[in-house]
Amino acid sequence: MLKMNMRQMAVDQAGTIISVKAHGELGRRIRDMGLVPGTEIKIQGRAPLYDPVSLRIMGFTLTLRNSEADFVEVGVK
């Protein structure tokens, strides 16, 4: 399994969240959105300037800024 941060993932690439490296308020907010270790995600798309990133998680679409996606480590197959 290859580890990378969410920002480096390509469109239509899927993986499993390994860890959230943010602490404090940002870390809590990211985890409150459902981005917790063990959760499956799939990159759905990116804005024209590559920020933000859109992903599918637990049956819904979520968008994150690249600055937030940098803190989420994902294992891809």
mmCIF file of the N, C-alpha and C atoms, coordinates in Angstrom:
data_MODEL
# 
_entry.id   MODEL 
# 
loop_
_atom_site.group_PDB 
_atom_site.id 
_atom_site.type_symbol 
_atom_site.label_atom_id 
_atom_site.label_alt_id 
_atom_site.label_comp_id 
_atom_site.label_asym_id 
_atom_site.label_entity_id 
_atom_site.label_seq_id 
_atom_site.pdbx_PDB_ins_code 
_atom_site.Cartn_x 
_atom_site.Cartn_y 
_atom_site.Cartn_z 
_atom_site.occupancy 
_atom_site.B_iso_or_equiv 
_atom_site.pdbx_formal_charge 
_atom_site.auth_seq_id 
_atom_site.auth_comp_id 
_atom_site.auth_asym_id 
_atom_site.auth_atom_id 
_atom_site.pdbx_PDB_model_num 
ATOM 1   N N  . MET A 1 1  ? 0.847   -1.173 0.000   1.00 0.00 ? 1  MET A N  1 
ATOM 2   C CA . MET A 1 1  ? 0.000   0.000  0.000   1.00 0.00 ? 1  MET A CA 1 
ATOM 3   C C  . MET A 1 1  ? 0.899   1.245  0.000   1.00 0.00 ? 1  MET A C  1 
ATOM 4   N N  . LEU A 1 2  ? 0.655   2.132  -0.926  1.00 0.00 ? 2  LEU A N  1 
ATOM 5   C CA . LEU A 1 2  ? 1.415   3.372  -1.070  1.00 0.00 ? 2  LEU A CA 1 
ATOM 6   C C  . LEU A 1 2  ? 0.768   4.460  -0.220  1.00 0.00 ? 2  LEU A C  1 
ATOM 7   N N  . LYS A 1 3  ? 1.566   5.184  0.572   1.00 0.00 ? 3  LYS A N  1 
ATOM 8   C CA . LYS A 1 3  ? 1.060   6.270  1.412   1.00 0.00 ? 3  LYS A CA 1 
ATOM 9   C C  . LYS A 1 3  ? 1.325   7.609  0.734   1.00 0.00 ? 3  LYS A C  1 
ATOM 10  N N  . MET A 1 4  ? 0.330   8.487  0.766   1.00 0.00 ? 4  MET A N  1 
ATOM 11  C CA . MET A 1 4  ? 0.476   9.842  0.239   1.00 0.00 ? 4  MET A CA 1 
ATOM 12  C C  . MET A 1 4  ? -0.536  10.742 0.921   1.00 0.00 ? 4  MET A C  1 
ATOM 13  N N  . ASN A 1 5  ? -0.339  12.054 0.827   1.00 0.00 ? 5  ASN A N  1 
ATOM 14  C CA . ASN A 1 5  ? -1.378  12.915 1.380   1.00 0.00 ? 5  ASN A CA 1 
ATOM 15  C C  . ASN A 1 5  ? -2.468  13.096 0.325   1.00 0.00 ? 5  ASN A C  1 
ATOM 16  N N  . MET A 1 6  ? -3.642  13.461 0.778   1.00 0.00 ? 6  MET A N  1 
ATOM 17  C CA . MET A 1 6  ? -4.812  13.526 -0.095  1.00 0.00 ? 6  MET A CA 1 
ATOM 18  C C  . MET A 1 6  ? -4.600  14.493 -1.265  1.00 0.00 ? 6  MET A C  1 
ATOM 19  N N  . ARG A 1 7  ? -3.842  15.538 -1.065  1.00 0.00 ? 7  ARG A N  1 
ATOM 20  C CA . ARG A 1 7  ? -3.605  16.524 -2.113  1.00 0.00 ? 7  ARG A CA 1 
ATOM 21  C C  . ARG A 1 7  ? -2.906  15.897 -3.324  1.00 0.00 ? 7  ARG A C  1 
ATOM 22  N N  . GLN A 1 8  ? -2.102  14.869 -3.134  1.00 0.00 ? 8  GLN A N  1 
ATOM 23  C CA . GLN A 1 8  ? -1.346  14.244 -4.214  1.00 0.00 ? 8  GLN A CA 1 
ATOM 24  C C  . GLN A 1 8  ? -2.154  13.234 -5.016  1.00 0.00 ? 8  GLN A C  1 
ATOM 25  N N  . MET A 1 9  ? -3.344  12.880 -4.564  1.00 0.00 ? 9  MET A N  1 
ATOM 26  C CA . MET A 1 9  ? -4.142  11.867 -5.250  1.00 0.00 ? 9  MET A CA 1 
ATOM 27  C C  . MET A 1 9  ? -4.710  12.401 -6.562  1.00 0.00 ? 9  MET A C  1 
ATOM 28  N N  . ALA A 1 10 ? -4.844  11.510 -7.532  1.00 0.00 ? 10 ALA A N  1 
ATOM 29  C CA . ALA A 1 10 ? -5.392  11.859 -8.839  1.00 0.00 ? 10 ALA A CA 1 
ATOM 30  C C  . ALA A 1 10 ? -6.911  11.695 -8.837  1.00 0.00 ? 10 ALA A C  1 
ATOM 31  N N  . VAL A 1 11 ? -7.563  12.333 -9.785  1.00 0.00 ? 11 VAL A N  1 
ATOM 32  C CA . VAL A 1 11 ? -9.011  12.190 -9.943  1.00 0.00 ? 11 VAL A CA 1 
ATOM 33  C C  . VAL A 1 11 ? -9.335  10.725 -10.224 1.00 0.00 ? 11 VAL A C  1 
ATOM 34  N N  . ASP A 1 12 ? -10.372 10.219 -9.611  1.00 0.00 ? 12 ASP A N  1 
ATOM 35  C CA . ASP A 1 12 ? -10.854 8.828  -9.690  1.00 0.00 ? 12 ASP A CA 1 
ATOM 36  C C  . ASP A 1 12 ? -9.969  7.846  -8.934  1.00 0.00 ? 12 ASP A C  1 
ATOM 37  N N  . GLN A 1 13 ? -9.000  8.315  -8.184  1.00 0.00 ? 13 GLN A N  1 
ATOM 38  C CA . GLN A 1 13 ? -8.158  7.441  -7.370  1.00 0.00 ? 13 GLN A CA 1 
ATOM 39  C C  . GLN A 1 13 ? -8.843  7.246  -6.014  1.00 0.00 ? 13 GLN A C  1 
ATOM 40  N N  . ALA A 1 14 ? -8.818  6.018  -5.521  1.00 0.00 ? 14 ALA A N  1 
ATOM 41  C CA . ALA A 1 14 ? -9.459  5.685  -4.249  1.00 0.00 ? 14 ALA A CA 1 
ATOM 42  C C  . ALA A 1 14 ? -8.418  5.225  -3.242  1.00 0.00 ? 14 ALA A C  1 
ATOM 43  N N  . GLY A 1 15 ? -8.769  5.318  -1.982  1.00 0.00 ? 15 GLY A N  1 
ATOM 44  C CA . GLY A 1 15 ? -7.866  4.880  -0.930  1.00 0.00 ? 15 GLY A CA 1 
ATOM 45  C C  . GLY A 1 15 ? -8.551  4.884  0.418   1.00 0.00 ? 15 GLY A C  1 
ATOM 46  N N  . THR A 1 16 ? -7.782  4.551  1.443   1.00 0.00 ? 16 THR A N  1 
ATOM 47  C CA . THR A 1 16 ? -8.276  4.493  2.812   1.00 0.00 ? 16 THR A CA 1 
ATOM 48  C C  . THR A 1 16 ? -7.467  5.472  3.657   1.00 0.00 ? 16 THR A C  1 
ATOM 49  N N  . ILE A 1 17 ? -8.159  6.247  4.464   1.00 0.00 ? 17 ILE A N  1 
ATOM 50  C CA . ILE A 1 17 ? -7.480  7.212  5.324   1.00 0.00 ? 17 ILE A CA 1 
ATOM 51  C C  . ILE A 1 17 ? -6.657  6.460  6.364   1.00 0.00 ? 17 ILE A C  1 
ATOM 52  N N  . ILE A 1 18 ? -5.383  6.825  6.477   1.00 0.00 ? 18 ILE A N  1 
ATOM 53  C CA . ILE A 1 18 ? -4.482  6.222  7.459   1.00 0.00 ? 18 ILE A CA 1 
ATOM 54  C C  . ILE A 1 18 ? -4.419  7.076  8.719   1.00 0.00 ? 18 ILE A C  1 
ATOM 55  N N  . SER A 1 19 ? -4.256  8.394  8.542   1.00 0.00 ? 19 SER A N  1 
ATOM 56  C CA . SER A 1 19 ? -4.171  9.280  9.704   1.00 0.00 ? 19 SER A CA 1 
ATOM 57  C C  . SER A 1 19 ? -4.501  10.712 9.319   1.00 0.00 ? 19 SER A C  1 
ATOM 58  N N  . VAL A 1 20 ? -4.846  11.486 10.346  1.00 0.00 ? 20 VAL A N  1 
ATOM 59  C CA . VAL A 1 20 ? -5.048  12.924 10.205  1.00 0.00 ? 20 VAL A CA 1 
ATOM 60  C C  . VAL A 1 20 ? -3.967  13.586 11.033  1.00 0.00 ? 20 VAL A C  1 
ATOM 61  N N  . LYS A 1 21 ? -3.086  14.311 10.384  1.00 0.00 ? 21 LYS A N  1 
ATOM 62  C CA . LYS A 1 21 ? -1.906  14.874 11.036  1.00 0.00 ? 21 LYS A CA 1 
ATOM 63  C C  . LYS A 1 21 ? -2.143  16.255 11.650  1.00 0.00 ? 21 LYS A C  1 
ATOM 64  N N  . ALA A 1 22 ? -3.313  16.829 11.453  1.00 0.00 ? 22 ALA A N  1 
ATOM 65  C CA . ALA A 1 22 ? -3.623  18.151 12.014  1.00 0.00 ? 22 ALA A CA 1 
ATOM 66  C C  . ALA A 1 22 ? -3.991  18.017 13.488  1.00 0.00 ? 22 ALA A C  1 
ATOM 67  N N  . HIS A 1 23 ? -3.672  19.039 14.253  1.00 0.00 ? 23 HIS A N  1 
ATOM 68  C CA . HIS A 1 23 ? -3.993  19.067 15.672  1.00 0.00 ? 23 HIS A CA 1 
ATOM 69  C C  . HIS A 1 23 ? -4.869  20.271 15.966  1.00 0.00 ? 23 HIS A C  1 
ATOM 70  N N  . GLY A 1 24 ? -5.398  20.324 17.149  1.00 0.00 ? 24 GLY A N  1 
ATOM 71  C CA . GLY A 1 24 ? -6.190  21.472 17.575  1.00 0.00 ? 24 GLY A CA 1 
ATOM 72  C C  . GLY A 1 24 ? -7.506  21.578 16.840  1.00 0.00 ? 24 GLY A C  1 
ATOM 73  N N  . GLU A 1 25 ? -7.930  22.821 16.631  1.00 0.00 ? 25 GLU A N  1 
ATOM 74  C CA . GLU A 1 25 ? -9.227  23.092 16.017  1.00 0.00 ? 25 GLU A CA 1 
ATOM 75  C C  . GLU A 1 25 ? -9.332  22.528 14.602  1.00 0.00 ? 25 GLU A C  1 
ATOM 76  N N  . LEU A 1 26 ? -8.283  22.668 13.798  1.00 0.00 ? 26 LEU A N  1 
ATOM 77  C CA . LEU A 1 26 ? -8.311  22.145 12.424  1.00 0.00 ? 26 LEU A CA 1 
ATOM 78  C C  . LEU A 1 26 ? -8.445  20.626 12.423  1.00 0.00 ? 26 LEU A C  1 
ATOM 79  N N  . GLY A 1 27 ? -7.696  19.942 13.257  1.00 0.00 ? 27 GLY A N  1 
ATOM 80  C CA . GLY A 1 27 ? -7.787  18.490 13.340  1.00 0.00 ? 27 GLY A CA 1 
ATOM 81  C C  . GLY A 1 27 ? -9.173  18.022 13.756  1.00 0.00 ? 27 GLY A C  1 
ATOM 82  N N  . ARG A 1 28 ? -9.765  18.719 14.727  1.00 0.00 ? 28 ARG A N  1 
ATOM 83  C CA . ARG A 1 28 ? -11.110 18.358 15.177  1.00 0.00 ? 28 ARG A CA 1 
ATOM 84  C C  . ARG A 1 28 ? -12.120 18.578 14.062  1.00 0.00 ? 28 ARG A C  1 
ATOM 85  N N  . ARG A 1 29 ? -11.992 19.684 13.333  1.00 0.00 ? 29 ARG A N  1 
ATOM 86  C CA . ARG A 1 29 ? -12.933 19.985 12.246  1.00 0.00 ? 29 ARG A CA 1 
ATOM 87  C C  . ARG A 1 29 ? -12.835 18.958 11.129  1.00 0.00 ? 29 ARG A C  1 
ATOM 88  N N  . ILE A 1 30 ? -11.616 18.562 10.776  1.00 0.00 ? 30 ILE A N  1 
ATOM 89  C CA . ILE A 1 30 ? -11.430 17.545 9.735   1.00 0.00 ? 30 ILE A CA 1 
ATOM 90  C C  . ILE A 1 30 ? -12.062 16.226 10.170  1.00 0.00 ? 30 ILE A C  1 
ATOM 91  N N  . ARG A 1 31 ? -11.834 15.817 11.405  1.00 0.00 ? 31 ARG A N  1 
ATOM 92  C CA . ARG A 1 31 ? -12.423 14.564 11.890  1.00 0.00 ? 31 ARG A CA 1 
ATOM 93  C C  . ARG A 1 31 ? -13.942 14.658 12.005  1.00 0.00 ? 31 ARG A C  1 
ATOM 94  N N  . ASP A 1 32 ? -14.465 15.818 12.365  1.00 0.00 ? 32 ASP A N  1 
ATOM 95  C CA . ASP A 1 32 ? -15.922 16.008 12.445  1.00 0.00 ? 32 ASP A CA 1 
ATOM 96  C C  . ASP A 1 32 ? -16.598 15.847 11.086  1.00 0.00 ? 32 ASP A C  1 
ATOM 97  N N  . MET A 1 33 ? -15.864 16.099 10.005  1.00 0.00 ? 33 MET A N  1 
ATOM 98  C CA . MET A 1 33 ? -16.420 15.921 8.655   1.00 0.00 ? 33 MET A CA 1 
ATOM 99  C C  . MET A 1 33 ? -16.447 14.452 8.237   1.00 0.00 ? 33 MET A C  1 
ATOM 100 N N  . GLY A 1 34 ? -15.936 13.555 9.074   1.00 0.00 ? 34 GLY A N  1 
ATOM 101 C CA . GLY A 1 34 ? -15.947 12.132 8.766   1.00 0.00 ? 34 GLY A CA 1 
ATOM 102 C C  . GLY A 1 34 ? -14.625 11.603 8.256   1.00 0.00 ? 34 GLY A C  1 
ATOM 103 N N  . LEU A 1 35 ? -13.606 12.445 8.204   1.00 0.00 ? 35 LEU A N  1 
ATOM 104 C CA . LEU A 1 35 ? -12.294 12.019 7.716   1.00 0.00 ? 35 LEU A CA 1 
ATOM 105 C C  . LEU A 1 35 ? -11.500 11.433 8.886   1.00 0.00 ? 35 LEU A C  1 
ATOM 106 N N  . VAL A 1 36 ? -11.785 10.177 9.173   1.00 0.00 ? 36 VAL A N  1 
ATOM 107 C CA . VAL A 1 36 ? -11.137 9.477  10.278  1.00 0.00 ? 36 VAL A CA 1 
ATOM 108 C C  . VAL A 1 36 ? -10.427 8.233  9.730   1.00 0.00 ? 36 VAL A C  1 
ATOM 109 N N  . PRO A 1 37 ? -9.383  7.759  10.423  1.00 0.00 ? 37 PRO A N  1 
ATOM 110 C CA . PRO A 1 37 ? -8.662  6.572  9.953   1.00 0.00 ? 37 PRO A CA 1 
ATOM 111 C C  . PRO A 1 37 ? -9.595  5.383  9.707   1.00 0.00 ? 37 PRO A C  1 
ATOM 112 N N  . GLY A 1 38 ? -9.338  4.685  8.598   1.00 0.00 ? 38 GLY A N  1 
ATOM 113 C CA . GLY A 1 38 ? -10.136 3.520  8.217   1.00 0.00 ? 38 GLY A CA 1 
ATOM 114 C C  . GLY A 1 38 ? -11.260 3.817  7.244   1.00 0.00 ? 38 GLY A C  1 
ATOM 115 N N  . THR A 1 39 ? -11.518 5.089  6.975   1.00 0.00 ? 39 THR A N  1 
ATOM 116 C CA . THR A 1 39 ? -12.602 5.482  6.071   1.00 0.00 ? 39 THR A CA 1 
ATOM 117 C C  . THR A 1 39 ? -12.127 5.449  4.626   1.00 0.00 ? 39 THR A C  1 
ATOM 118 N N  . GLU A 1 40 ? -12.954 4.866  3.754   1.00 0.00 ? 40 GLU A N  1 
ATOM 119 C CA . GLU A 1 40 ? -12.651 4.800  2.320   1.00 0.00 ? 40 GLU A CA 1 
ATOM 120 C C  . GLU A 1 40 ? -13.056 6.110  1.655   1.00 0.00 ? 40 GLU A C  1 
ATOM 121 N N  . ILE A 1 41 ? -12.205 6.617  0.767   1.00 0.00 ? 41 ILE A N  1 
ATOM 122 C CA . ILE A 1 41 ? -12.499 7.839  0.015   1.00 0.00 ? 41 ILE A CA 1 
ATOM 123 C C  . ILE A 1 41 ? -12.168 7.627  -1.452  1.00 0.00 ? 41 ILE A C  1 
ATOM 124 N N  . LYS A 1 42 ? -12.754 8.488  -2.287  1.00 0.00 ? 42 LYS A N  1 
ATOM 125 C CA . LYS A 1 42 ? -12.420 8.498  -3.715  1.00 0.00 ? 42 LYS A CA 1 
ATOM 126 C C  . LYS A 1 42 ? -12.408 9.947  -4.178  1.00 0.00 ? 42 LYS A C  1 
ATOM 127 N N  . ILE A 1 43 ? -11.355 10.349 -4.860  1.00 0.00 ? 43 ILE A N  1 
ATOM 128 C CA . ILE A 1 43 ? -11.258 11.713 -5.375  1.00 0.00 ? 43 ILE A CA 1 
ATOM 129 C C  . ILE A 1 43 ? -12.213 11.833 -6.560  1.00 0.00 ? 43 ILE A C  1 
ATOM 130 N N  . GLN A 1 44 ? -13.141 12.759 -6.457  1.00 0.00 ? 44 GLN A N  1 
ATOM 131 C CA . GLN A 1 44 ? -14.174 12.916 -7.471  1.00 0.00 ? 44 GLN A CA 1 
ATOM 132 C C  . GLN A 1 44 ? -13.781 13.952 -8.520  1.00 0.00 ? 44 GLN A C  1 
ATOM 133 N N  . GLY A 1 45 ? -13.083 14.992 -8.114  1.00 0.00 ? 45 GLY A N  1 
ATOM 134 C CA . GLY A 1 45 ? -12.694 16.021 -9.073  1.00 0.00 ? 45 GLY A CA 1 
ATOM 135 C C  . GLY A 1 45 ? -11.922 17.140 -8.408  1.00 0.00 ? 45 GLY A C  1 
ATOM 136 N N  . ARG A 1 46 ? -11.473 18.074 -9.224  1.00 0.00 ? 46 ARG A N  1 
ATOM 137 C CA . ARG A 1 46 ? -10.746 19.240 -8.729  1.00 0.00 ? 46 ARG A CA 1 
ATOM 138 C C  . ARG A 1 46 ? -11.245 20.473 -9.468  1.00 0.00 ? 46 ARG A C  1 
ATOM 139 N N  . ALA A 1 47 ? -11.136 21.605 -8.819  1.00 0.00 ? 47 ALA A N  1 
ATOM 140 C CA . ALA A 1 47 ? -11.490 22.878 -9.444  1.00 0.00 ? 47 ALA A CA 1 
ATOM 141 C C  . ALA A 1 47 ? -10.454 23.194 -10.529 1.00 0.00 ? 47 ALA A C  1 
ATOM 142 N N  . PRO A 1 48 ? -10.752 24.118 -11.433 1.00 0.00 ? 48 PRO A N  1 
ATOM 143 C CA . PRO A 1 48 ? -9.820  24.433 -12.525 1.00 0.00 ? 48 PRO A CA 1 
ATOM 144 C C  . PRO A 1 48 ? -8.404  24.780 -12.075 1.00 0.00 ? 48 PRO A C  1 
ATOM 145 N N  . LEU A 1 49 ? -8.241  25.424 -10.939 1.00 0.00 ? 49 LEU A N  1 
ATOM 146 C CA . LEU A 1 49 ? -6.907  25.759 -10.441 1.00 0.00 ? 49 LEU A CA 1 
ATOM 147 C C  . LEU A 1 49 ? -6.436  24.751 -9.380  1.00 0.00 ? 49 LEU A C  1 
ATOM 148 N N  . TYR A 1 50 ? -7.061  23.554 -9.369  1.00 0.00 ? 50 TYR A N  1 
ATOM 149 C CA . TYR A 1 50 ? -6.715  22.433 -8.493  1.00 0.00 ? 50 TYR A CA 1 
ATOM 150 C C  . TYR A 1 50 ? -7.002  22.670 -7.013  1.00 0.00 ? 50 TYR A C  1 
ATOM 151 N N  . ASP A 1 51 ? -7.732  23.703 -6.681  1.00 0.00 ? 51 ASP A N  1 
ATOM 152 C CA . ASP A 1 51 ? -8.098  23.944 -5.292  1.00 0.00 ? 51 ASP A CA 1 
ATOM 153 C C  . ASP A 1 51 ? -9.501  24.507 -5.279  1.00 0.00 ? 51 ASP A C  1 
ATOM 154 N N  . PRO A 1 52 ? -10.469 23.873 -4.667  1.00 0.00 ? 52 PRO A N  1 
ATOM 155 C CA . PRO A 1 52 ? -10.399 22.739 -3.747  1.00 0.00 ? 52 PRO A CA 1 
ATOM 156 C C  . PRO A 1 52 ? -10.480 21.390 -4.454  1.00 0.00 ? 52 PRO A C  1 
ATOM 157 N N  . VAL A 1 53 ? -10.401 20.335 -3.644  1.00 0.00 ? 53 VAL A N  1 
ATOM 158 C CA . VAL A 1 53 ? -10.533 18.967 -4.121  1.00 0.00 ? 53 VAL A CA 1 
ATOM 159 C C  . VAL A 1 53 ? -11.889 18.428 -3.650  1.00 0.00 ? 53 VAL A C  1 
ATOM 160 N N  . SER A 1 54 ? -12.565 17.708 -4.538  1.00 0.00 ? 54 SER A N  1 
ATOM 161 C CA . SER A 1 54 ? -13.865 17.124 -4.224  1.00 0.00 ? 54 SER A CA 1 
ATOM 162 C C  . SER A 1 54 ? -13.694 15.619 -4.059  1.00 0.00 ? 54 SER A C  1 
ATOM 163 N N  . LEU A 1 55 ? -14.272 15.065 -2.997  1.00 0.00 ? 55 LEU A N  1 
ATOM 164 C CA . LEU A 1 55 ? -14.135 13.627 -2.770  1.00 0.00 ? 55 LEU A CA 1 
ATOM 165 C C  . LEU A 1 55 ? -15.446 13.014 -2.326  1.00 0.00 ? 55 LEU A C  1 
ATOM 166 N N  . ARG A 1 56 ? -15.574 11.709 -2.577  1.00 0.00 ? 56 ARG A N  1 
ATOM 167 C CA . ARG A 1 56 ? -16.730 10.934 -2.127  1.00 0.00 ? 56 ARG A CA 1 
ATOM 168 C C  . ARG A 1 56 ? -16.323 10.200 -0.866  1.00 0.00 ? 56 ARG A C  1 
ATOM 169 N N  . ILE A 1 57 ? -17.156 10.313 0.158   1.00 0.00 ? 57 ILE A N  1 
ATOM 170 C CA . ILE A 1 57 ? -16.900 9.666  1.432   1.00 0.00 ? 57 ILE A CA 1 
ATOM 171 C C  . ILE A 1 57 ? -18.239 9.299  2.054   1.00 0.00 ? 57 ILE A C  1 
ATOM 172 N N  . MET A 1 58 ? -18.405 8.053  2.400   1.00 0.00 ? 58 MET A N  1 
ATOM 173 C CA . MET A 1 58 ? -19.616 7.553  3.062   1.00 0.00 ? 58 MET A CA 1 
ATOM 174 C C  . MET A 1 58 ? -20.901 7.969  2.345   1.00 0.00 ? 58 MET A C  1 
ATOM 175 N N  . GLY A 1 59 ? -20.880 7.962  1.013   1.00 0.00 ? 59 GLY A N  1 
ATOM 176 C CA . GLY A 1 59 ? -22.084 8.248  0.243   1.00 0.00 ? 59 GLY A CA 1 
ATOM 177 C C  . GLY A 1 59 ? -22.393 9.714  0.005   1.00 0.00 ? 59 GLY A C  1 
ATOM 178 N N  . PHE A 1 60 ? -21.520 10.628 0.404   1.00 0.00 ? 60 PHE A N  1 
ATOM 179 C CA . PHE A 1 60 ? -21.757 12.032 0.112   1.00 0.00 ? 60 PHE A CA 1 
ATOM 180 C C  . PHE A 1 60 ? -20.501 12.672 -0.459  1.00 0.00 ? 60 PHE A C  1 
ATOM 181 N N  . THR A 1 61 ? -20.675 13.864 -1.035  1.00 0.00 ? 61 THR A N  1 
ATOM 182 C CA . THR A 1 61 ? -19.566 14.598 -1.623  1.00 0.00 ? 61 THR A CA 1 
ATOM 183 C C  . THR A 1 61 ? -19.093 15.665 -0.648  1.00 0.00 ? 61 THR A C  1 
ATOM 184 N N  . LEU A 1 62 ? -17.783 15.750 -0.494  1.00 0.00 ? 62 LEU A N  1 
ATOM 185 C CA . LEU A 1 62 ? -17.160 16.706 0.420   1.00 0.00 ? 62 LEU A CA 1 
ATOM 186 C C  . LEU A 1 62 ? -16.063 17.434 -0.342  1.00 0.00 ? 62 LEU A C  1 
ATOM 187 N N  . THR A 1 63 ? -15.934 18.724 -0.129  1.00 0.00 ? 63 THR A N  1 
ATOM 188 C CA . THR A 1 63 ? -14.825 19.462 -0.736  1.00 0.00 ? 63 THR A CA 1 
ATOM 189 C C  . THR A 1 63 ? -13.908 19.985 0.366   1.00 0.00 ? 63 THR A C  1 
ATOM 190 N N  . LEU A 1 64 ? -12.612 19.913 0.100   1.00 0.00 ? 64 LEU A N  1 
ATOM 191 C CA . LEU A 1 64 ? -11.595 20.380 1.039   1.00 0.00 ? 64 LEU A CA 1 
ATOM 192 C C  . LEU A 1 64 ? -10.623 21.292 0.318   1.00 0.00 ? 64 LEU A C  1 
ATOM 193 N N  . ARG A 1 65 ? -10.146 22.287 1.013   1.00 0.00 ? 65 ARG A N  1 
ATOM 194 C CA . ARG A 1 65 ? -9.058  23.091 0.475   1.00 0.00 ? 65 ARG A CA 1 
ATOM 195 C C  . ARG A 1 65 ? -7.798  22.232 0.454   1.00 0.00 ? 65 ARG A C  1 
ATOM 196 N N  . ASN A 1 66 ? -6.877  22.538 -0.436  1.00 0.00 ? 66 ASN A N  1 
ATOM 197 C CA . ASN A 1 66 ? -5.617  21.793 -0.480  1.00 0.00 ? 66 ASN A CA 1 
ATOM 198 C C  . ASN A 1 66 ? -4.853  21.928 0.831   1.00 0.00 ? 66 ASN A C  1 
ATOM 199 N N  . SER A 1 67 ? -4.954  23.083 1.481   1.00 0.00 ? 67 SER A N  1 
ATOM 200 C CA . SER A 1 67 ? -4.255  23.276 2.759   1.00 0.00 ? 67 SER A CA 1 
ATOM 201 C C  . SER A 1 67 ? -4.795  22.325 3.830   1.00 0.00 ? 67 SER A C  1 
ATOM 202 N N  . GLU A 1 68 ? -6.060  21.922 3.727   1.00 0.00 ? 68 GLU A N  1 
ATOM 203 C CA . GLU A 1 68 ? -6.635  20.940 4.660   1.00 0.00 ? 68 GLU A CA 1 
ATOM 204 C C  . GLU A 1 68 ? -6.304  19.513 4.212   1.00 0.00 ? 68 GLU A C  1 
ATOM 205 N N  . ALA A 1 69 ? -6.334  19.273 2.904   1.00 0.00 ? 69 ALA A N  1 
ATOM 206 C CA . ALA A 1 69 ? -6.051  17.937 2.377   1.00 0.00 ? 69 ALA A CA 1 
ATOM 207 C C  . ALA A 1 69 ? -4.615  17.509 2.650   1.00 0.00 ? 69 ALA A C  1 
ATOM 208 N N  . ASP A 1 70 ? -3.716  18.470 2.831   1.00 0.00 ? 70 ASP A N  1 
ATOM 209 C CA . ASP A 1 70 ? -2.316  18.147 3.144   1.00 0.00 ? 70 ASP A CA 1 
ATOM 210 C C  . ASP A 1 70 ? -2.170  17.393 4.457   1.00 0.00 ? 70 ASP A C  1 
ATOM 211 N N  . PHE A 1 71 ? -3.104  17.555 5.371   1.00 0.00 ? 71 PHE A N  1 
ATOM 212 C CA . PHE A 1 71 ? -3.016  16.928 6.688   1.00 0.00 ? 71 PHE A CA 1 
ATOM 213 C C  . PHE A 1 71 ? -3.592  15.512 6.735   1.00 0.00 ? 71 PHE A C  1 
ATOM 214 N N  . VAL A 1 72 ? -4.216  15.053 5.639   1.00 0.00 ? 72 VAL A N  1 
ATOM 215 C CA . VAL A 1 72 ? -4.851  13.727 5.620   1.00 0.00 ? 72 VAL A CA 1 
ATOM 216 C C  . VAL A 1 72 ? -3.959  12.762 4.850   1.00 0.00 ? 72 VAL A C  1 
ATOM 217 N N  . GLU A 1 73 ? -3.448  11.745 5.550   1.00 0.00 ? 73 GLU A N  1 
ATOM 218 C CA . GLU A 1 73 ? -2.587  10.726 4.926   1.00 0.00 ? 73 GLU A CA 1 
ATOM 219 C C  . GLU A 1 73 ? -3.461  9.544  4.500   1.00 0.00 ? 73 GLU A C  1 
ATOM 220 N N  . VAL A 1 74 ? -3.291  9.134  3.236   1.00 0.00 ? 74 VAL A N  1 
ATOM 221 C CA . VAL A 1 74 ? -4.137  8.096  2.633   1.00 0.00 ? 74 VAL A CA 1 
ATOM 222 C C  . VAL A 1 74 ? -3.275  6.959  2.103   1.00 0.00 ? 74 VAL A C  1 
ATOM 223 N N  . GLY A 1 75 ? -3.762  5.744  2.269   1.00 0.00 ? 75 GLY A N  1 
ATOM 224 C CA . GLY A 1 75 ? -3.123  4.579  1.666   1.00 0.00 ? 75 GLY A CA 1 
ATOM 225 C C  . GLY A 1 75 ? -3.884  4.215  0.408   1.00 0.00 ? 75 GLY A C  1 
ATOM 226 N N  . VAL A 1 76 ? -3.193  4.177  -0.727  1.00 0.00 ? 76 VAL A N  1 
ATOM 227 C CA . VAL A 1 76 ? -3.825  3.833  -2.001  1.00 0.00 ? 76 VAL A CA 1 
ATOM 228 C C  . VAL A 1 76 ? -3.340  2.465  -2.463  1.00 0.00 ? 76 VAL A C  1 
ATOM 229 N N  . LYS A 1 77 ? -4.180  1.811  -3.234  1.00 0.00 ? 77 LYS A N  1 
ATOM 230 C CA . LYS A 1 77 ? -3.877  0.471  -3.710  1.00 0.00 ? 77 LYS A CA 1 
ATOM 231 C C  . LYS A 1 77 ? -3.092  0.507  -5.006  1.00 0.00 ? 77 LYS A C  1 
# 
